[in-house]
Amino acid sequence: MDAKTIIFGDTAVDQLLQWLRASGEPKDVHDLLLKYLEILSSLVTEESE
């Protein structure tokens, strides 16, 4: 995929916010960071397949 490609849809931040809202409770920054890295990892894996 070249640098000029634009992909519409959820970003990792969007997914993180959805996860946070769905939990309905405050999260520790450590938990947020781990979830964000998990989401990023899954997006990179999907993109490379």
Backbone as CSV, one residue per row, in Angstrom:
resi,resn,N_x,N_y,N_z,CA_x,CA_y,CA_z,C_x,C_y,C_z
1,MET,0.849,-1.172,0.000,0.000,0.000,0.000,0.893,1.233,0.000
2,ASP,0.636,2.154,-0.925,1.480,3.336,-0.977,0.993,4.409,-0.005
3,ALA,1.778,5.437,0.168,1.486,6.490,1.134,0.285,7.333,0.733
4,LYS,-0.162,7.251,-0.511,-1.271,8.063,-0.991,-2.629,7.403,-0.776
5,THR,-2.655,6.182,-0.286,-3.896,5.462,-0.081,-4.641,6.014,1.133
6,ILE,-5.933,6.248,0.944,-6.779,6.717,2.043,-7.780,5.621,2.359
7,ILE,-7.872,5.250,3.608,-8.798,4.216,4.042,-9.841,4.865,4.939
8,PHE,-11.094,4.689,4.583,-12.179,5.212,5.399,-12.647,4.135,6.356
9,GLY,-13.011,4.539,7.543,-13.494,3.597,8.537,-12.963,3.952,9.907
10,ASP,-13.124,3.029,10.801,-12.674,3.250,12.171,-11.164,3.276,12.253
11,THR,-10.656,4.176,13.058,-9.239,4.190,13.363,-9.042,3.479,14.698
12,ALA,-7.806,3.283,15.069,-7.521,2.653,16.357,-8.073,3.496,17.504
13,VAL,-8.003,4.817,17.374,-8.536,5.690,18.431,-10.050,5.544,18.509
14,ASP,-10.719,5.468,17.351,-12.172,5.258,17.348,-12.537,3.961,18.058
15,GLN,-11.805,2.912,17.751,-12.073,1.617,18.383,-11.801,1.670,19.884
16,LEU,-10.757,2.378,20.269,-10.442,2.516,21.686,-11.566,3.255,22.415
17,LEU,-12.065,4.314,21.816,-13.167,5.064,22.426,-14.430,4.218,22.523
18,GLN,-14.711,3.419,21.515,-15.869,2.522,21.569,-15.717,1.524,22.714
19,TRP,-14.534,0.972,22.861,-14.263,0.012,23.936,-14.437,0.681,25.298
20,LEU,-13.930,1.897,25.422,-14.019,2.626,26.679,-15.471,2.947,27.019
21,ARG,-16.225,3.411,26.040,-17.646,3.717,26.276,-18.424,2.460,26.630
22,ALA,-18.132,1.357,25.967,-18.846,0.103,26.215,-18.587,-0.424,27.621
23,SER,-17.408,-0.139,28.157,-17.087,-0.631,29.497,-17.916,0.084,30.557
24,GLY,-18.256,1.356,30.306,-19.095,2.101,31.234,-18.423,2.483,32.538
25,GLU,-17.129,2.329,32.592,-16.415,2.684,33.815,-15.043,3.254,33.481
26,PRO,-14.494,4.048,34.366,-13.157,4.609,34.125,-12.100,3.504,34.026
27,LYS,-11.100,3.763,33.241,-9.990,2.818,33.078,-8.687,3.493,33.453
28,ASP,-7.767,2.710,33.924,-6.414,3.172,34.235,-5.681,3.452,32.921
29,VAL,-4.787,4.413,32.920,-4.022,4.757,31.723,-3.265,3.536,31.201
30,HIS,-2.761,2.723,32.085,-2.044,1.501,31.694,-2.967,0.584,30.890
31,ASP,-4.212,0.405,31.349,-5.168,-0.440,30.634,-5.504,0.149,29.265
32,LEU,-5.654,1.482,29.208,-5.934,2.138,27.932,-4.795,1.927,26.941
33,LEU,-3.586,2.083,27.412,-2.424,1.910,26.545,-2.328,0.472,26.033
34,LEU,-2.525,-0.493,26.907,-2.468,-1.894,26.478,-3.538,-2.206,25.438
35,LYS,-4.762,-1.717,25.658,-5.847,-1.951,24.700,-5.538,-1.271,23.367
36,TYR,-5.010,-0.053,23.413,-4.666,0.681,22.194,-3.606,-0.079,21.395
37,LEU,-2.599,-0.585,22.067,-1.555,-1.362,21.385,-2.119,-2.652,20.802
38,GLU,-3.045,-3.271,21.503,-3.697,-4.483,21.009,-4.486,-4.177,19.724
39,ILE,-5.224,-3.072,19.739,-5.993,-2.668,18.560,-5.059,-2.363,17.397
40,LEU,-4.005,-1.590,17.641,-3.040,-1.270,16.586,-2.427,-2.530,15.996
41,SER,-2.075,-3.454,16.851,-1.483,-4.708,16.391,-2.443,-5.471,15.479
42,SER,-3.695,-5.529,15.868,-4.658,-6.259,15.048,-4.899,-5.546,13.712
43,LEU,-4.893,-4.220,13.699,-5.072,-3.479,12.452,-3.895,-3.683,11.513
44,VAL,-2.691,-3.688,12.050,-1.502,-3.901,11.223,-1.504,-5.314,10.657
45,THR,-1.909,-6.269,11.474,-1.969,-7.660,11.016,-2.994,-7.820,9.900
46,GLU,-4.170,-7.200,10.065,-5.212,-7.272,9.041,-4.736,-6.641,7.745
47,GLU,-4.055,-5.502,7.852,-3.608,-4.776,6.670,-2.543,-5.539,5.896
48,SER,-1.705,-6.280,6.607,-0.616,-6.985,5.940,-1.065,-8.293,5.289
49,GLU,-2.247,-8.754,5.620,-2.735,-10.034,5.052,-3.299,-9.859,3.676
